[in-house]
Every structure is written in C-alpha cells, then in structure tokens.
C-alpha cells in the first residue's frame, strides 16, 4: 500500500513586473521507487468441486445426505440396490471354483501323460494334447478369477462415497429412480480451502510469481482476507486473450462461493520514476504530455514533453517512468497550459511516496 506524503515548500517570489502572467503551481520532481500492485476483479471458488457419478446401473434405494451436508472422506452418500451384483459375485465365484477343479484335473493328466511319454508308452501327440488342456484350464481359471474380482468391484460401486471431505452442493437422484452408469448423482465441493480465480493481461502476467501475497475483499460483505498466488498460466485464453490466475486461502469463515471479489496483488516489482498529480498531465491524440518549466533570462516558460506512465496510484497520482527526470520542475496545472507559455510560478510542491512492505 502506498502512502503519499506531500510537502509544501515556500512560495516563490512573483516575477517583477509580470503580475499579469498566469500563476501556476509547480511540482519539483524527485526520484521515486514504488512496488507495483495489481488491482483485479475475481470470483471465489471451492478448492475442489466434483460431480460424482455412479459407475454401475441400478435402482437408488438409499440417500444419506442432503444439500449442505458436511461429509468426511469415505462417507456414504448414496446406495444402489446391490442384489443383482451380489448374485453376479456368487455366480463368478462358482465359475472360479469349477475352473480351479478343471485346472487341477488337467495338471494331474499332464503329469501322468508326461511319465508315460518318458517310458515310451504315450505318444508325442498325447503329450502335446495334455499340455494344451493344462494350459487352457489354467487360462480359464485366471479369467474366472478376474471375472470374480470385477464382480466384487461392481458390488462395491453400488455405494457412492465421498472422495474427499467437503460439502454437498447438489443432488441429482431420488430414491426409487433407476440410475444409468455415468449418470451424475452428487456435486461435492471442498470448502476448507478456497480459490480466488481472476485473469490478467499479457503485460501484467510478466510481473507474476508463485507465492505473491494478495488481499481479497468479497462483494458479499464477508470479511476481507489474505491470500497467496497459487498458480497462473502463460497461455492466453483464445477468446479473451487474458491469462488465468488462481490465488489460494484457508476458508476460515463460511463464504458464498461464486461471489465476486476485489483483489489487491502485490507483485514485488519495483518501478522507478518521478511522481506527479493528474492535473500535471494532458493527453493529445493518444499521447500523454507534461509541461516542464524552463528558465530563460530569469523568466519561466512551459515546454511540452511526451511522457510514459509507469504506474497509476490512488488519489490521482501517477509515477512517470520516461520523459521527465528528477531535478526538473513541471507545471501542476492551470486554465492555460500551452507550449511556450510564459508563467509566474506559484507554490512549489514535492510529491514523495513511501511504500510499506
């Protein structure tokens, strides 16, 4: 935050014999160094927000939560009728038992034929057939075992559980409704941590760095809070041509997610220049000018000079980065400010800025 301190110097003596000249205030320029601050608009979002779907189909028989319910990771949210999946598991277990029995029999047969083959009482063809039957039975056992595991997984998926701690934001299923696999059922949001999402221009993104401090004022009237820059992208949105920025903070109070907020982001980038007030600047054809006071033969004249604004500050103050330099004087405004105008300097002010960490 910048605190602007103005010092009022002594009045300059009036130019002798020039009482009819316009009296114009003067700003004595001094070099300033000000930390750059971005003022942005953003939106409050939960840290995580997921739409949960069922991975299996069936009839919804139980609902343990409602909108606004706080849940812990692993808590049951909804239950789909498990009977069909229990029968599937029983069937797959029986198929595995049968496959294991066939595999045992095929192994015993191969061992017997192998002994006979060594004694030259079984042909090579009989040995290869026994080996094929053994390998086929083992493959069927493996497939049956995998089918049982899938059936067990499907049975477990009849219960929809919270993947993380948070708050139920929406429910899309009712008891008795037949649910198709992939149908959205519950929206859950992690609200212990919040994200403030905003965007910046191509010029502003160059001054960003992860971990920068920020101050957020929500529009819903809730208390302002401190935040830090969590992440940002250097790939612009193709439609807005702006760069997304996310700030993170602990959600110590219940806030309205989706609310707008004002953001003050300190970039820790220092800008050097001289400080002037807004009435010392004029704009013509898209170019900003200041009027430098030049002394010639004891008389003061205005000389127009193009300048570049490095930073706009509160209270109508501007940090000029190019065009005018420390030690010079500029006119602080008046009804007449034209190139070459002779003036009578009035009060002299020195504008300085102190930047608090």
RABEL-V29033 format. One record per pair of residues at least 4 apart in sequence whose ideal C-beta (glycine too) atoms are under 7 Angstrom apart, sorted by the first residue. I is the first residue (numbers start at 1). J is the second residue. D is the distance in Angstrom with one decimal. If there is no record, write none. Layout:
BEGIN
i;j;d
I;J;D
I;J;D
END
This chain:
BEGIN
i;j;d
1;356;5.8
2;34;6.1
2;313;5.7
2;353;5.2
2;355;5.7
3;354;5.2
3;356;6.9
4;315;6.0
4;317;6.0
4;351;6.9
4;353;5.7
5;352;5.5
5;354;6.4
6;349;5.9
6;351;5.9
7;349;7.0
7;350;4.8
8;347;6.6
8;349;6.2
9;348;4.3
9;349;6.8
9;350;6.6
11;346;6.9
11;347;5.7
12;345;4.8
12;348;6.3
14;19;6.6
14;344;5.9
15;21;6.3
15;299;6.8
15;344;5.0
18;344;5.6
21;342;5.9
21;343;5.8
21;344;4.1
22;334;5.9
22;336;5.3
22;343;5.5
22;344;6.6
23;344;4.8
23;346;4.4
24;331;4.9
24;332;6.9
24;334;4.3
24;343;4.8
24;345;6.6
24;346;6.1
25;332;3.8
25;333;6.9
25;346;5.0
25;347;5.2
25;349;6.7
26;293;6.0
26;329;5.1
26;331;6.6
26;332;6.1
26;345;4.9
26;348;4.7
27;276;5.7
27;277;6.9
27;280;5.9
27;329;6.7
27;330;5.2
27;332;5.0
27;349;5.4
27;351;6.2
28;329;5.5
28;348;5.5
28;350;4.9
29;274;4.1
29;324;6.1
29;325;6.9
29;326;5.3
29;327;6.5
29;328;5.1
29;329;6.7
29;330;6.6
30;274;6.7
30;326;5.5
30;350;6.0
30;352;6.2
31;272;6.6
31;274;6.5
31;326;4.2
32;272;7.0
32;273;6.1
32;274;6.3
32;275;4.9
32;319;6.1
32;352;6.6
32;353;5.1
33;270;5.1
33;272;5.1
34;270;6.9
34;271;5.6
34;311;6.1
34;319;5.6
34;353;5.3
34;355;5.4
35;266;6.2
35;268;6.3
35;270;5.8
35;355;4.8
36;207;5.9
36;267;4.6
36;269;4.4
36;271;5.5
36;311;6.3
37;264;6.0
37;265;6.7
37;266;5.4
37;267;6.8
38;200;6.8
38;204;5.8
38;265;4.4
38;267;6.2
39;264;5.9
40;198;4.6
40;200;6.8
40;263;4.3
40;265;6.3
41;198;6.5
41;260;6.6
41;262;6.3
42;196;4.7
42;197;5.7
42;198;3.4
42;261;5.2
42;263;5.1
43;197;5.5
43;258;6.5
43;260;6.0
43;261;6.8
44;194;5.7
44;196;6.0
44;218;6.4
44;255;5.9
44;257;5.3
44;258;6.7
44;259;5.1
44;261;5.9
45;194;6.7
45;195;4.5
45;197;5.5
45;257;6.0
46;189;3.8
46;190;5.6
46;191;5.2
46;194;6.3
46;257;5.4
47;190;4.6
47;193;3.9
47;194;6.3
47;195;5.8
48;164;6.2
48;189;6.9
48;190;4.0
49;187;7.0
49;189;4.6
50;163;6.6
50;188;5.7
51;184;4.8
51;187;5.2
52;160;6.1
52;185;5.8
52;186;4.6
52;188;6.3
53;182;5.2
53;183;5.9
53;184;5.2
53;185;6.1
54;80;6.2
54;160;6.1
54;179;5.2
54;181;6.1
54;183;6.1
54;185;5.8
55;157;4.5
55;181;5.9
56;80;6.4
56;85;6.9
56;154;5.3
56;157;4.8
56;158;6.1
56;181;5.6
57;179;6.1
57;180;5.2
57;181;4.8
58;80;4.0
58;81;5.0
58;84;6.7
58;158;6.5
58;179;6.1
59;80;6.7
59;81;4.5
59;176;6.7
59;178;5.4
60;78;6.2
60;80;5.9
60;173;5.1
60;174;6.8
60;175;5.6
60;176;6.7
60;177;5.1
60;179;5.5
61;79;5.6
61;80;6.8
61;81;4.9
61;175;6.5
62;78;6.7
62;79;3.6
62;175;7.0
63;78;5.5
63;175;5.8
64;76;5.1
64;77;6.0
65;69;4.1
65;71;6.4
65;77;5.3
65;168;4.9
66;168;6.8
66;171;6.9
67;168;5.8
67;170;6.6
67;171;6.3
68;167;6.5
68;168;6.4
69;168;4.6
70;167;5.6
71;75;4.3
71;77;7.0
71;162;4.4
71;165;6.7
71;166;6.5
71;168;6.6
72;162;6.8
72;165;5.1
73;162;5.8
73;163;6.9
73;164;5.2
73;165;5.1
74;161;5.5
74;162;6.4
75;161;6.4
75;162;4.7
76;159;5.7
76;161;5.8
77;160;4.8
77;161;6.4
77;162;6.0
77;186;5.2
78;160;4.3
78;173;6.5
78;185;5.8
78;186;6.7
79;158;6.5
79;159;5.6
80;158;4.2
80;179;6.2
82;86;5.5
82;155;5.9
82;158;4.3
83;87;6.6
84;88;6.5
85;89;6.5
85;151;6.9
85;154;5.0
85;155;4.1
85;158;5.7
86;90;6.6
86;155;6.2
87;91;6.3
88;92;6.3
88;151;4.6
88;154;6.7
89;93;6.3
89;148;7.0
89;151;4.2
89;152;5.8
89;155;5.5
90;94;6.6
91;95;6.5
92;96;6.4
92;144;7.0
92;147;4.7
92;148;4.1
92;151;4.3
93;97;6.6
93;148;5.6
94;98;6.6
95;99;6.2
95;144;4.7
95;147;6.7
96;100;6.3
96;144;4.1
96;145;5.6
96;148;5.1
97;101;6.6
98;102;6.5
99;103;6.3
99;140;4.7
99;141;4.1
99;144;4.0
100;104;6.5
100;141;5.5
101;105;6.5
102;106;6.1
102;137;4.6
102;140;6.7
103;107;6.3
103;137;4.2
103;138;5.3
103;141;4.5
104;108;6.5
105;109;6.3
106;110;6.4
106;133;4.7
106;134;4.3
106;137;3.8
107;111;6.5
107;134;5.5
108;112;6.5
109;113;6.3
109;130;5.3
109;133;6.6
110;114;6.0
110;130;4.3
110;131;5.8
110;134;4.2
111;115;6.7
112;116;6.5
113;117;6.1
113;122;5.1
113;126;5.5
113;127;5.4
113;130;4.1
114;118;6.7
114;127;6.3
115;119;6.7
116;121;4.5
116;122;3.5
117;122;4.3
117;127;4.5
122;126;4.6
122;127;6.0
124;128;6.4
125;129;6.3
126;130;6.4
127;131;6.4
128;132;6.3
129;133;6.4
130;134;6.4
131;135;6.4
132;136;6.1
133;137;6.2
134;138;6.5
135;139;6.4
136;140;6.4
137;141;6.4
138;142;6.5
139;143;6.4
140;144;6.2
141;145;6.3
142;146;6.6
143;147;6.3
144;148;6.6
145;149;6.7
146;150;6.5
147;151;6.4
148;152;6.4
149;153;6.4
150;154;6.3
151;155;6.5
152;156;6.6
153;157;6.4
160;185;6.2
160;186;6.7
162;166;7.0
162;188;6.0
164;190;5.5
165;190;6.6
165;192;7.0
166;188;4.9
166;189;5.2
166;190;4.1
166;191;5.9
167;189;5.5
167;191;5.1
168;186;6.2
168;188;5.8
169;187;4.2
169;188;6.5
169;189;4.9
170;187;3.9
171;186;5.6
172;184;5.2
172;185;5.5
173;177;5.4
173;179;5.9
173;185;4.7
179;183;5.1
179;185;6.9
189;257;6.9
191;251;5.6
192;251;5.8
193;248;6.3
193;250;6.1
193;251;6.0
194;249;5.7
194;251;4.5
194;255;6.5
195;246;5.3
195;248;5.9
196;216;5.5
196;227;5.9
196;247;4.3
196;261;6.1
196;263;6.4
197;244;6.8
197;246;5.5
198;245;5.1
198;263;5.8
199;240;6.8
199;242;4.0
199;243;6.1
199;244;5.5
199;245;6.3
200;204;3.8
200;205;5.1
200;242;6.4
200;243;5.3
200;245;5.7
201;242;6.2
202;236;6.8
205;232;6.7
205;234;6.2
205;243;4.5
207;267;4.2
207;269;4.5
208;212;6.7
208;229;6.5
208;232;5.3
208;245;6.9
208;267;6.7
210;229;5.8
210;231;6.6
211;228;5.7
211;229;6.3
212;228;6.7
212;229;4.3
212;265;6.2
212;266;6.3
212;267;6.2
212;268;6.5
213;226;6.7
213;228;5.9
213;266;5.4
214;227;4.6
214;228;6.7
214;229;6.5
214;247;5.3
214;263;5.7
214;264;6.3
214;265;4.4
215;224;6.3
215;226;6.1
215;264;4.5
216;224;6.2
216;225;5.6
216;227;5.3
216;261;5.1
216;263;5.4
217;224;4.4
217;261;6.2
217;262;4.6
218;222;4.8
218;255;6.5
218;259;5.3
218;261;4.6
219;259;5.7
219;260;4.3
219;261;6.1
220;256;4.7
220;259;4.4
222;253;6.2
222;255;5.4
223;253;6.3
225;249;5.5
226;249;6.6
227;247;4.3
227;248;6.4
227;249;4.0
228;247;6.4
228;248;6.1
229;245;6.7
229;247;5.4
229;265;6.8
230;246;5.0
230;247;6.0
230;248;4.0
231;246;5.1
232;243;6.3
232;244;6.7
232;245;4.3
232;246;6.9
233;243;5.6
233;244;5.2
234;243;6.5
236;241;5.1
236;242;6.2
236;243;5.5
237;241;6.7
237;242;5.7
237;244;6.9
251;255;6.2
255;259;7.0
271;310;4.6
271;311;5.0
271;319;5.9
271;321;6.4
273;310;4.8
273;319;4.5
273;320;5.0
273;321;4.2
274;320;5.3
274;324;5.8
274;325;6.9
274;326;5.9
275;317;6.0
275;319;5.8
275;351;4.2
275;352;6.8
275;353;5.8
276;280;4.2
276;281;6.6
276;290;6.4
276;318;5.7
276;320;5.9
276;330;6.1
276;351;6.9
277;316;5.9
277;317;5.9
277;332;6.2
277;351;6.8
278;316;4.0
278;318;6.5
279;332;6.1
279;333;3.2
280;290;5.7
280;330;5.3
280;331;6.3
280;332;5.2
280;333;5.8
281;288;5.6
281;289;7.0
281;290;5.9
281;318;6.6
282;289;5.0
282;337;6.5
283;287;6.9
283;288;5.2
284;289;6.5
287;306;5.4
288;307;5.6
288;309;6.2
289;304;5.1
289;305;6.4
289;306;5.7
289;307;6.6
290;305;5.9
290;307;5.0
290;320;7.0
290;323;6.8
290;324;5.6
290;330;4.8
291;302;4.2
291;303;6.8
291;304;5.8
291;330;6.1
291;331;4.3
291;337;5.2
292;303;4.9
292;305;5.3
292;324;6.3
292;328;5.6
292;330;5.6
293;300;5.4
293;302;6.6
293;329;4.3
293;330;6.6
293;331;6.2
293;345;6.6
294;301;5.2
294;303;5.1
295;300;6.0
296;301;6.1
299;342;5.8
300;342;6.8
300;343;5.3
300;345;5.4
301;340;6.2
301;341;6.7
301;342;5.3
302;331;5.8
302;337;6.3
302;338;6.9
302;339;6.6
302;340;6.8
302;341;4.7
302;343;6.1
303;339;6.5
304;339;4.1
305;323;5.5
305;324;6.3
306;323;5.6
307;320;4.9
307;322;6.5
307;323;3.2
307;324;5.7
308;320;6.8
308;321;5.2
308;322;4.0
308;323;5.9
309;318;5.3
309;320;6.3
310;319;4.7
310;320;6.5
310;321;3.2
311;319;4.2
312;318;5.7
313;317;4.2
313;318;6.7
313;319;6.6
317;351;6.8
320;324;5.7
324;328;5.5
324;330;6.2
331;337;5.8
332;349;6.6
333;337;6.9
336;341;6.1
337;341;7.0
END
